[in-house]
Amino acid sequence: MTSNAQAKPNLDSALAHLADVVDQRRDAFKAGQTDPKTSYTALLFSKGDDGILKKIGEEATETVMAAKDARQSNLAPEQQKLLVGEVADLWFHCLIALSQFNLRPEDVIEELDRRLGTSGIEEKAARKAASKE
């Protein structure tokens, strides 16, 4: 798959562009301009919060299974491709959820930037302490 020597796409830009498309399709669905029978994105939005979240659960499970298969095959190229495809599906459905709740991938990137340099263990402990207050 991708090596570190290859040019890397601008992840922020790619996610922002895809989020723009998702938001446009969400707005078109809400305005009655898109039919869930002909648009997968409109179909997802027509299912509401619970339908979107259920789909994320399904995609997360498929990602886990593809990762297990990739591990067992010592990352054979076809298994790598399947894993990347499942992660792409998961990310897409997460973008749908973000849009449903009027959030953007930039919000997630900002949170990841905030956490950068912080131990994951410390960050989780801080969130746990804050939730008790």
GROMACS elastic network, one bead per residue, 0.5 to 0.9 nm:
[ bonds ]
;  ai    aj funct       b0    kb
    1    77     6  0.75091   500
    1    80     6  0.72688   500
    1    81     6  0.77098   500
    2     5     6  0.83069   500
    2     6     6  0.67826   500
    2     8     6  0.85987   500
    3     6     6  0.55990   500
    3     7     6  0.87002   500
    4     7     6  0.76685   500
    4     8     6  0.78880   500
    5     8     6  0.86176   500
    8    11     6  0.81039   500
    9    12     6  0.88357   500
    9    13     6  0.82768   500
    9    14     6  0.75199   500
   10    13     6  0.53363   500
   10    14     6  0.61862   500
   10    15     6  0.86793   500
   11    14     6  0.51315   500
   11    15     6  0.60783   500
   11    16     6  0.83567   500
   12    15     6  0.53718   500
   12    16     6  0.59794   500
   12    17     6  0.85502   500
   12   105     6  0.78451   500
   12   106     6  0.72050   500
   12   109     6  0.77201   500
   13    16     6  0.50422   500
   13    17     6  0.60475   500
   13    18     6  0.86040   500
   14    17     6  0.51944   500
   14    18     6  0.62785   500
   14    19     6  0.85484   500
   15    18     6  0.51395   500
   15    19     6  0.59766   500
   15    20     6  0.85126   500
   15    95     6  0.84628   500
   15   104     6  0.89626   500
   15   105     6  0.64739   500
   15   106     6  0.82753   500
   16    20     6  0.61011   500
   16    21     6  0.87344   500
   16   104     6  0.75953   500
   16   105     6  0.64812   500
   16   106     6  0.71132   500
   17    20     6  0.50416   500
   17    21     6  0.64688   500
   17    22     6  0.87680   500
   18    21     6  0.51142   500
   18    22     6  0.62578   500
   18    23     6  0.86313   500
   18    92     6  0.83766   500
   18    95     6  0.81404   500
   19    23     6  0.60118   500
   19    24     6  0.84754   500
   19    92     6  0.88164   500
   19    95     6  0.62906   500
   19    96     6  0.80324   500
   19    98     6  0.86690   500
   19    99     6  0.74409   500
   19   104     6  0.67953   500
   19   105     6  0.71159   500
   20    23     6  0.51066   500
   20    24     6  0.61298   500
   20    25     6  0.86306   500
   20   104     6  0.88688   500
   21    24     6  0.50981   500
   21    25     6  0.62343   500
   21    26     6  0.85841   500
   22    25     6  0.51271   500
   22    26     6  0.60731   500
   22    27     6  0.85993   500
   22    41     6  0.72968   500
   22    95     6  0.74067   500
   22    96     6  0.66155   500
   22    99     6  0.70681   500
   23    27     6  0.61091   500
   23    28     6  0.85118   500
   23    96     6  0.82473   500
   23    99     6  0.60285   500
   23   100     6  0.85468   500
   23   102     6  0.86711   500
   24    27     6  0.51439   500
   24    28     6  0.61260   500
   24    29     6  0.85833   500
   25    29     6  0.60555   500
   25    30     6  0.85566   500
   25    33     6  0.89517   500
   25    34     6  0.74733   500
   25    39     6  0.87612   500
   25    41     6  0.67739   500
   25    42     6  0.67336   500
   26    29     6  0.50989   500
   26    30     6  0.62017   500
   26    31     6  0.86109   500
   26    34     6  0.87144   500
   26    41     6  0.74174   500
   26    42     6  0.65971   500
   26    45     6  0.67194   500
   26    96     6  0.85593   500
   26    99     6  0.75718   500
   26   100     6  0.78299   500
   27    30     6  0.50626   500
   27    31     6  0.61260   500
   27    32     6  0.86349   500
   27    33     6  0.85294   500
   27    34     6  0.89796   500
   28    31     6  0.50638   500
   28    32     6  0.62648   500
   28    34     6  0.56088   500
   28    42     6  0.82443   500
   29    32     6  0.50921   500
   29    33     6  0.56270   500
   29    35     6  0.69882   500
   29    36     6  0.78994   500
   29    41     6  0.86064   500
   29    42     6  0.56005   500
   29    43     6  0.87966   500
   29    45     6  0.74920   500
   29    46     6  0.79756   500
   30    33     6  0.75229   500
   30    34     6  0.81144   500
   30    42     6  0.87135   500
   30    45     6  0.85647   500
   30    46     6  0.88595   500
   31    34     6  0.78286   500
   32    35     6  0.73179   500
   34    37     6  0.86943   500
   34    38     6  0.76877   500
   34    39     6  0.68650   500
   34    42     6  0.64133   500
   35    38     6  0.54999   500
   35    39     6  0.60815   500
   35    40     6  0.89783   500
   35    42     6  0.64514   500
   35    43     6  0.76223   500
   36    39     6  0.50931   500
   36    40     6  0.64311   500
   36    41     6  0.74754   500
   36    44     6  0.77878   500
   36    45     6  0.82888   500
   36    46     6  0.68364   500
   37    40     6  0.76158   500
   37    42     6  0.81303   500
   37    43     6  0.68562   500
   38    42     6  0.80604   500
   38    43     6  0.81277   500
   39    42     6  0.51756   500
   39    43     6  0.61607   500
   39    44     6  0.87492   500
   40    44     6  0.62926   500
   40    45     6  0.87519   500
   41    44     6  0.51455   500
   41    45     6  0.63805   500
   41    46     6  0.86043   500
   41    96     6  0.77843   500
   42    45     6  0.50600   500
   42    46     6  0.59999   500
   42    47     6  0.87485   500
   43    46     6  0.50119   500
   43    47     6  0.65687   500
   44    47     6  0.53565   500
   44    48     6  0.71392   500
   44    51     6  0.69276   500
   44    52     6  0.59905   500
   44    55     6  0.84852   500
   44    93     6  0.88064   500
   44    96     6  0.78135   500
   45    48     6  0.54145   500
   45    49     6  0.78810   500
   45    51     6  0.81368   500
   45    52     6  0.71472   500
   45    96     6  0.78097   500
   45    97     6  0.89381   500
   45   100     6  0.73474   500
   46    51     6  0.83049   500
   47    50     6  0.70196   500
   47    52     6  0.65651   500
   48    51     6  0.55109   500
   48    52     6  0.62301   500
   48    53     6  0.86446   500
   48   100     6  0.79908   500
   49    52     6  0.52687   500
   49    53     6  0.60806   500
   49    54     6  0.85014   500
   49    97     6  0.75656   500
   49   100     6  0.71913   500
   49   101     6  0.85717   500
   50    53     6  0.51317   500
   50    54     6  0.59714   500
   50    55     6  0.85501   500
   51    54     6  0.50913   500
   51    55     6  0.62420   500
   51    56     6  0.87728   500
   52    55     6  0.51522   500
   52    56     6  0.64215   500
   52    57     6  0.88596   500
   52    93     6  0.73404   500
   52    94     6  0.85854   500
   52    96     6  0.73070   500
   52    97     6  0.62975   500
   52   100     6  0.84920   500
   53    56     6  0.50366   500
   53    57     6  0.63839   500
   53    58     6  0.87768   500
   53    93     6  0.84669   500
   53    94     6  0.85190   500
   53    97     6  0.70384   500
   54    57     6  0.50910   500
   54    58     6  0.63796   500
   54    59     6  0.87484   500
   55    58     6  0.50051   500
   55    59     6  0.61632   500
   55    60     6  0.85045   500
   55    90     6  0.87350   500
   55    93     6  0.71333   500
   56    59     6  0.50559   500
   56    60     6  0.59833   500
   56    61     6  0.85385   500
   56    89     6  0.88335   500
   56    90     6  0.63225   500
   56    91     6  0.87444   500
   56    93     6  0.58354   500
   56    94     6  0.65875   500
   56    97     6  0.83001   500
   57    60     6  0.50790   500
   57    61     6  0.62258   500
   57    62     6  0.86688   500
   57    90     6  0.87271   500
   58    61     6  0.52018   500
   58    62     6  0.62894   500
   58    63     6  0.86837   500
   58    90     6  0.86586   500
   59    63     6  0.61101   500
   59    64     6  0.86471   500
   59    86     6  0.69201   500
   59    87     6  0.79855   500
   59    89     6  0.65551   500
   59    90     6  0.51562   500
   59    91     6  0.89170   500
   59    93     6  0.78383   500
   60    63     6  0.50117   500
   60    64     6  0.62740   500
   60    65     6  0.86994   500
   60    86     6  0.81238   500
   60    87     6  0.79986   500
   60    89     6  0.88551   500
   60    90     6  0.61232   500
   61    64     6  0.51076   500
   61    65     6  0.62600   500
   61    66     6  0.86362   500
   62    65     6  0.51006   500
   62    66     6  0.61155   500
   62    67     6  0.85667   500
   62    83     6  0.87965   500
   62    86     6  0.64525   500
   62    87     6  0.86738   500
   62    90     6  0.86497   500
   63    66     6  0.51035   500
   63    67     6  0.61260   500
   63    68     6  0.86150   500
   63    82     6  0.88303   500
   63    83     6  0.63992   500
   63    84     6  0.85517   500
   63    85     6  0.85434   500
   63    86     6  0.50445   500
   63    87     6  0.58746   500
   63    89     6  0.85551   500
   63    90     6  0.73647   500
   64    67     6  0.50993   500
   64    68     6  0.62254   500
   64    69     6  0.86689   500
   64    83     6  0.85777   500
   64    86     6  0.87498   500
   65    68     6  0.50761   500
   65    69     6  0.62143   500
   65    70     6  0.85723   500
   65    83     6  0.85944   500
   66    69     6  0.50221   500
   66    70     6  0.60540   500
   66    71     6  0.85613   500
   66    79     6  0.72165   500
   66    80     6  0.84609   500
   66    82     6  0.64340   500
   66    83     6  0.50464   500
   66    84     6  0.87377   500
   66    86     6  0.71001   500
   67    71     6  0.60968   500
   67    72     6  0.85895   500
   67    75     6  0.89190   500
   67    79     6  0.81722   500
   67    80     6  0.83419   500
   67    82     6  0.86467   500
   67    83     6  0.58691   500
   68    71     6  0.50727   500
   68    72     6  0.62240   500
   68    73     6  0.86614   500
   69    72     6  0.51224   500
   69    73     6  0.61949   500
   69    74     6  0.86242   500
   69    75     6  0.82671   500
   69    79     6  0.67972   500
   69    83     6  0.85110   500
   70    73     6  0.51619   500
   70    74     6  0.61380   500
   70    76     6  0.67680   500
   70    77     6  0.88026   500
   70    78     6  0.85654   500
   70    80     6  0.62086   500
   70    82     6  0.82437   500
   70    83     6  0.70572   500
   71    74     6  0.51537   500
   71    75     6  0.58567   500
   71    76     6  0.87806   500
   71    79     6  0.86186   500
   72    75     6  0.75154   500
   73    76     6  0.56433   500
   73    79     6  0.72210   500
   74    79     6  0.87138   500
   75    78     6  0.80079   500
   75    79     6  0.59537   500
   75    80     6  0.57055   500
   76    79     6  0.52845   500
   76    80     6  0.62177   500
   76    81     6  0.87406   500
   77    81     6  0.62012   500
   77    82     6  0.86663   500
   78    81     6  0.50941   500
   78    82     6  0.62923   500
   78    83     6  0.87185   500
   79    83     6  0.61290   500
   79    84     6  0.85468   500
   80    83     6  0.51212   500
   80    84     6  0.61372   500
   80    85     6  0.85260   500
   81    84     6  0.51577   500
   81    85     6  0.61142   500
   81    86     6  0.86737   500
   82    85     6  0.50359   500
   82    86     6  0.62239   500
   82    87     6  0.86738   500
   83    86     6  0.51265   500
   83    87     6  0.61943   500
   83    88     6  0.85238   500
   84    87     6  0.51359   500
   84    88     6  0.60855   500
   84    89     6  0.86403   500
   85    88     6  0.50177   500
   85    89     6  0.62565   500
   85    90     6  0.86763   500
   86    89     6  0.50001   500
   86    90     6  0.61865   500
   86    91     6  0.86168   500
   87    91     6  0.60687   500
   87    92     6  0.84770   500
   88    91     6  0.51311   500
   88    92     6  0.60793   500
   88    93     6  0.86313   500
   89    92     6  0.51233   500
   89    93     6  0.62531   500
   89    94     6  0.85919   500
   90    93     6  0.52411   500
   90    94     6  0.61473   500
   90    95     6  0.86727   500
   91    95     6  0.62076   500
   91    96     6  0.87100   500
   92    95     6  0.50760   500
   92    96     6  0.64545   500
   92    97     6  0.88736   500
   93    97     6  0.63843   500
   93    98     6  0.86966   500
   94    98     6  0.61766   500
   94    99     6  0.85684   500
   95    98     6  0.50024   500
   95    99     6  0.61270   500
   95   100     6  0.85098   500
   95   103     6  0.86781   500
   95   104     6  0.74586   500
   95   105     6  0.70609   500
   96    99     6  0.51336   500
   96   100     6  0.61165   500
   96   101     6  0.87826   500
   97   101     6  0.63968   500
   97   102     6  0.86179   500
   97   103     6  0.82960   500
   98   101     6  0.52773   500
   98   102     6  0.61472   500
   98   104     6  0.58007   500
   98   105     6  0.73475   500
   99   103     6  0.54153   500
   99   104     6  0.64696   500
  100   103     6  0.75175   500
  101   104     6  0.88602   500
  103   106     6  0.82456   500
  103   107     6  0.66659   500
  103   108     6  0.86361   500
  104   107     6  0.53910   500
  104   108     6  0.71283   500
  105   108     6  0.50567   500
  105   109     6  0.62076   500
  105   110     6  0.85323   500
  106   110     6  0.59699   500
  106   111     6  0.85242   500
  107   110     6  0.50980   500
  107   111     6  0.63065   500
  107   112     6  0.87096   500
  108   111     6  0.50696   500
  108   112     6  0.61868   500
  108   113     6  0.85441   500
  109   112     6  0.50133   500
  109   113     6  0.60461   500
  109   114     6  0.85230   500
  110   113     6  0.50090   500
  110   114     6  0.61527   500
  110   115     6  0.87095   500
  111   115     6  0.63259   500
  111   116     6  0.86964   500
  112   115     6  0.50739   500
  112   116     6  0.61715   500
  113   116     6  0.50427   500
  113   117     6  0.86230   500
  114   117     6  0.83319   500
  114   118     6  0.84133   500
  115   118     6  0.54187   500
  115   119     6  0.80856   500
  115   120     6  0.80709   500
  115   123     6  0.72544   500
  116   119     6  0.82773   500
  117   120     6  0.89391   500
  118   121     6  0.83646   500
  118   122     6  0.68161   500
  118   123     6  0.63567   500
  119   122     6  0.50645   500
  119   123     6  0.60463   500
  119   124     6  0.85104   500
  120   123     6  0.50237   500
  120   124     6  0.60456   500
  120   125     6  0.84893   500
  121   124     6  0.52655   500
  121   125     6  0.61874   500
  121   126     6  0.86617   500
  122   125     6  0.50652   500
  122   126     6  0.61382   500
  122   127     6  0.87033   500
  123   126     6  0.50981   500
  123   127     6  0.63221   500
  123   128     6  0.86540   500
  124   127     6  0.51422   500
  124   128     6  0.61788   500
  124   129     6  0.86401   500
  125   128     6  0.50175   500
  125   129     6  0.61104   500
  125   130     6  0.85569   500
  126   129     6  0.50931   500
  126   130     6  0.60928   500
  126   131     6  0.86100   500
  127   130     6  0.50746   500
  127   131     6  0.61754   500
  127   132     6  0.87974   500
  128   131     6  0.52105   500
  128   132     6  0.65518   500
  129   132     6  0.52876   500
  129   133     6  0.67254   500
  130   133     6  0.53137   500
